[in-house]
Amino acid sequence: MDARHNMHRTDSCAEGGFAKASARFGAVTAQGGWRKVTWGVVAGVAAVATAGSLMAPSAAIAAEWVNVGGTQYNAGTAAGDDAGTWAWDGADDMKLNGYNGGAIKAEGKLNIAYEGKNTVKTEPDYAGAAIKAQDGTSQKAELNITSSKSSDELNVTAEADAIKSTGDLSISGPGTVNTTSTSSDGIEAKGDLSITGSGTVNATGGTEGIQSKGETTIDSSGTVIAKGGEGYGIAAGSDLIIKGGGKVEASSISIEEEAAIWAKDGINISDGSQVKANSEGYLAVDTEGSLAVADASLNASGVEYGVYAYKGVTLDHATVTVRTSANGGQAIALITDGGDIVIKNGSIVDAFAEGKFSVAISTRNHQSNVAGGHIYISDSVVKAIARYVETGGDGPDHYSNDQSGKVIPEPRGLNIGIFAQTNEGITPASISIVRSKLT
């Protein structure tokens, strides 16, 4: 399912409870049927892929060539400039030390170690990424960027992607990496993406701030800031794993359906990490899988939805604050469609939703033999507030006439703190609260 069209927003909460069956359920049902009738086709595709892989680029070993500032250097011969601002060993290692120049591009694997202050910037008419590793004739792309000191700095600016790999991409070390793209992604990997170490990564994109087509791992005690323009702040094509005790701040200024944080398969936040997600669009955190926050914190704010985790939410010794405000529309702070909500082991949860139809914490189920519709709270402190504040007092906007001509107040909306619903679930809907403080 395409990330940009995966959304599942429902109609008004007033229709049949708080929501209709979402578009996701239709997709799941259709997908299940597809699996039943196409295993033979899948096997055939797998066989073709296996045979075709003999002709595909092999695992990354070294760059076949590099291009620095518009000049190409082929593998096997070391290259660099007289000032020593950049040097390439003719294989897979490149060093930057005070570099201030044009784009750096490689086919195959490229390891970039930067020292001091470095700037990579493309010309206005340059259509490519500022730093890029792409598949070569016989080598797959891999891009690794690292530093050795906290004072090291790498600034990358482009109209297209600032840093890109058509394979895996990693950023590590204690230094600072600043990327800015005016019309594309700040950082993009077609494979897996990892950010490790104790440094700072600041990625701003005209579309996504940070995007990968595979798994994204942030294992850092430093700071990662991802700002999306027309797209997501952070978008992961598989799982998103955040650990290491650092700070992650993601935001999206898109007023469409893109979230500050989106992951196709699931989101796991742990190990003392502090995550903030803010979206000016529909929601802050969105995943097709499940959300787990353990020994960590999450602060999320959106418009109609704060956190939407399709396959369930588990908060284990977590501190979670969710805010959503939709004025006169629908607002749900924390919701799952096909899974349960578990809050346990000293978690502190503050969920607030403001809208004419609003829910602070919600789980629901619309499909047989699928989880959902159950909330378990134990040994925790939970505040779940849903409200609708009318403006204008007793003005004409808040009254209407019935058939007899009598003036009556308009409905004030429907607001519920905690809501569990199951239409065709495995077991009936339930809410369990044990040894906890609930507001």
N, C-alpha and C positions, 0 to 999 in steps of 0.2 A: 504494500500500500504506500502510495507516495506521501512523503512527510507533509507536504503542503496541503494535501487533500484528505488527511486522515481524521479530520475533526468530526466530532460526534455531538455537537451541540444540539440540545433538545428544544422543543417548543416550550411554551409557557408551563411553569410548574403546576398551574391550575388544572391542566388537562390530565385527568386520571392519576392523581397523586402528584408527584413532583416532576415526572418526566415521561415522555414516551420512550419506547425501545429505541436505542440510539442506532445510528448508521453502522456502528461497529458490529452490532449483533448480526445485521444482514451480511456483513463482510465475513464474519466468522462462519455463519451458516453456509454461505456459498463456498467458502474455502474448504469446509469439511466435505462437501459434496465433490469438490474438485479432487480432493485426495482419494476419494473412493474410486473414481473412474479413470484416473490418469497415472497410476503407479507404473504401468507398462511404459507409458510415454516417458516418465521420469527416468526409469531405468535405461531406456534408450538414449536419453540425453546424457546421462552419466557416462555411458559407454563411449559416446562420441567425444565427450569432454576429456575422458581419459586418453583416448587416442590422440586428440588434438593437443593435449598437454605436451606431447613429445616435441611439438614445434613451437611451444610458448617460451617466452624468456625464462631463463633459469633463476634460481634464487640470487639475490643481490650479492656480488662479491666486490666489485669495484666499478668506478665510473668508466665508461667507454670514452667519454670526452667531457670537458667542461667548457663553458662559455662565460667569460668574465667581461662585462662591459661591452659586449658585441664582438669579442674576439674568441675564436674557438681554439682549444688546445686538446690534442688527442692523447689517449692513454699511452703510458710507457715512457713519457718524457716529462720531467718536473718543469713547472712554470711558476712565474711570479713577477712582481714588479720590482724595480730597483730600490724603491723606498721601503720595501718589506711590509707593505700594508696588506698584502695577500700572498699566499704561497700554496701551491698544489703539488703533491708528491708524485703525480702521474698515475695514481691509483685511486684510492678512496678517501684520502685525508686532505683537508684544506684548512689553512689557518688564516684568520683575519685579525689584524692588529692595527687599528686606526684606519681601516678601509673607509673610503667615502667615494662611492662610484655607482655605476649602473648595475643592471641585473646580473645575477649569478645563476647559471643553469647547468644541469648535468644529466647525462643518460646513464642509468644504473644507480649504484650506491654512492652516496656522498656524505662524509662526516665533516661538519664544519665546527671548528673550535674557535671561538672569538675571545679576544682580549682587548682591554681598553674600550674606547668608544668607537663604534662602527656604524656607518650609515649605508644602506642599500636602497636606492630610489630609482624608479623607472622614469623615462621621459614621458611627457604627456601623450605622445602618439604611439607608445609601446603597448602592444595588446596583451603581452604575457605577464606571468607572475614575476615578482621581484627576486625571489629565491625559489627555485623549482628543481625537483628531481623527477625525471620521467623514465618510463620503460625504454630500454635500449634495444638493440638488435638481438642481443643474447643475454642481457641482464635485466632483472626486474628493478624497479625504482625503490629506493629507500633513502630517506633523508634524516640525518641525526644532527642536532644542533646542541652544543654544550659550551659551558664556561667553567672557569676555575676559581674566580674571585667574585665577591659580591659587588665590586666596583665595575665589573665588566658590563658592557651595554651594547645591544644590537637593535638598531632602529630600522624598520623596513616599511617602505611606503610604495603603493602601486594603485593604479586605477583598477586593475584586475586583482586576482588573489595576491596578497602580500607574500605569504609563505605557503607553498603547495608541494605535495608529493602525490604521484599517481599510485604509490604503494604506501608503505608504512611511514610514519613520521614521529620523531621523538624530540622533545626539548628537555634538557636537564641542566643541573648545575645551580650555583648560587647567584648567577648574574641576572640581568634584566633584559627581557625581549619585548619590544614595543612594535606592534604591527598595525598598519592602517591601510584599508582598502576603501576607495571611494565608491566602487560599484560592484564589488564582489565580496569574497570572504577574507577576513583577517588571517585566518589559518585554516587550511583544508588538507585533509588526507583522504585519499580514495581507499586506503586500507585502515589499519588500526592507528590510533593516536595516543601518545602518552606524554604526560608532563610530570617530571619528577624533580626532586631536589628541594632547595630552600630559597629559590629565587623568585622573581616576579615576572609574570607573563601578562601583558596587557594587549588584548586583541580587539580591534574595532573594525567592523565590516559594513559595507553598504548593504549587504544581504546578511549573512551569518557572521558572528564574531569568530566562533570556533566550530568547525564541522568535520565529522569523519563519517565514512561509509561503513566503518567497522566498529570495533569496541573502542571506547574512550576511557582512559584511566588517568586520573589526576591523583598522584601519590606524592603530595608536596606539603612541606611545613611552611611554605611561602604563601604568595598571593597570586591568584589567577582572576583576572577581570576580563569578561567577554561581553562586548556590546554589539547587539545586532541592530541593523537599520530596518530594511524591509523584511528581514527574516529573523531567525532565532538568535538568542545570545549564544547558547551552546546546543548543538544538534548532534546526536549520536545515532548512527545507523544500526547499532546493536546495543550492548549494555553501556551504561555510564556508571563508572565506579569512582567515587571520591573518598579519599582517605589520606592519612598522613598528618592530620591535625592542622592543616593550613586554612586559609580563607579563600572561598570561591564566590565571586559576585558576577551574576549574569543578568542581563537586561535586554529588553527588546522594545523599540519605540514603534514597532509596527502596530497599526490599529486593526489589522486583519487577524487571522487565526493563529499566527505564529506565537509560540511561548518564549519565555525567557530561557527555559531549559526544556528540551525535548529529547526523549530516548525511545527508540523503537522497542527494545526488548525489556528494559527495566532500569531502575535507578537504585544504587546502593550507596548510602552515605554513612561513614563510620569513623572511628579512631580519632574522635575529638575535632573533626572538621567542622567548619562554620560556613554554611552556605546561605547566600541571599539571592533571591530571584524576584525581579520586578518587571512586570509587563504592562504596557499601556494598551494592550489588546485584550483578547478574551480571557486569557489565563496565564499564570506564572510558570507552573510546572506541569508537564504533560508526559505520560508514558503509556505505550501500548501494553507494557508488562506491569510489574509490581513496583512499589516504592518501599524501601526499607531504610529507616534511620535508626542507628544504634550507637549509643555513646557519642552523639554528635548533635548539631543544631541545624534547623532549617527555618528560614524566615522568608515567606512568600507572599506576594501581593499581586492581585490581578483585578480585572473588571468583573466579568461574570463568574469566573472560576478562579480559585486560588491554586489548588492542587488537584489534578485529575489523574489517578492511577487506575488503569483499567482492571488489572488483575489483583488488586488488593493493596492494603497499606499495613505495615508493621512498624510501630514506634516503640523501641526498646531502650529504656533509660535515655530518652531523647528529649530535647527542648524544641518544640515546634510552634511557630506563630504564623497564622495564615489570615490574611485580610482580603476581602473582596467587596466591592461596592459597585452596584449597577444602577444606582439611582432608582428609577421606577420600574426596572426590569427584573430579570431573574439573577440571583446571586447565590452561589454555593461555594463555601470556603474549602472544604475537604471532602472529596467524593471518590468512590470506586464503583464501577459498573458490574464487574464479574468477579469480585473477590470480597473478602471480609476485611474489617478494620480491627486491628489489635493494638491496644495501647497498654503498656505494661512496664513493670520494674522501675518505678520512680520517674516516669515520663511526666513532663509538664507541657500541656497542650493548650493553646489559646487560639480558638477558631472563631472568627467574626465575619458574618455576612450581612450586608445591608442591601435590601432591594424589596420591591413590592411582593415578590415571591422569593423567599430566601430560606436557606438551610445552612447551618454551621458545619455539621458533620453528617454525611449521608452515605449509605451503602444500599445497593439495589441489585436485583437480579431479574432478568426477563427470559432466561433460557433454561430449559431442563438440563439437569445433570451438570450444571456449572455453579461454582461457588458464588457467594454474595448474599447480602441481606442480613448479615450478622455483625454485631459490634461487641467486642470484649474489652472491658476496661478493668484493670486490676492494679492496685498499689500505685496509683498515679493521681495527679491533679489535673483536672480537665475543666476548661471554661468553653462553653459552646453557646454563642449568642447570635441570634438572628433577629433582625428588626427592620422596620420600615418607618422612616420618619417623614411624615408629610410636611410640605412647606406651604406657606401661604395661609395657614390657619383655617378660618371658615369662609374663605373666598369662594367664588363661583366655580373654580376648577374642581372643587371637592364635593359638589352636590349635583344631583340630577333629578329629573322628574319621572315618576312612575306613570302608568297608564291613566291613573285617575287625576294626574296633574299635581299630586302631592310631592313636595320637595323632600328628598331623602338623601342621606350621606352616601357617597360612593363606597364600595368595598375597600377596606383598608389593606387588603392583601392577605397573604398567608405566610407565616414565619414560624419555623420550627428549629429548635436547638439541635436535637439529635433525631435522625430519621432512618429507619431500616425498612426495606420493602423487598418482598420476593413474590414474583408471580408464578414461576415454574421451577423454583430452586430445589436443591436436594432436601432441605428441611425448611420449616417455616421461619419467617423473619424473627430475630430475637435481639435483645439488648441486655447485656450482662455487665453489672457494675459491682466490683468486689473490693473492699478495703481502699476506697478511693474517695476523693473530694470532688464533687461535681457541681458546677454552676451552669 
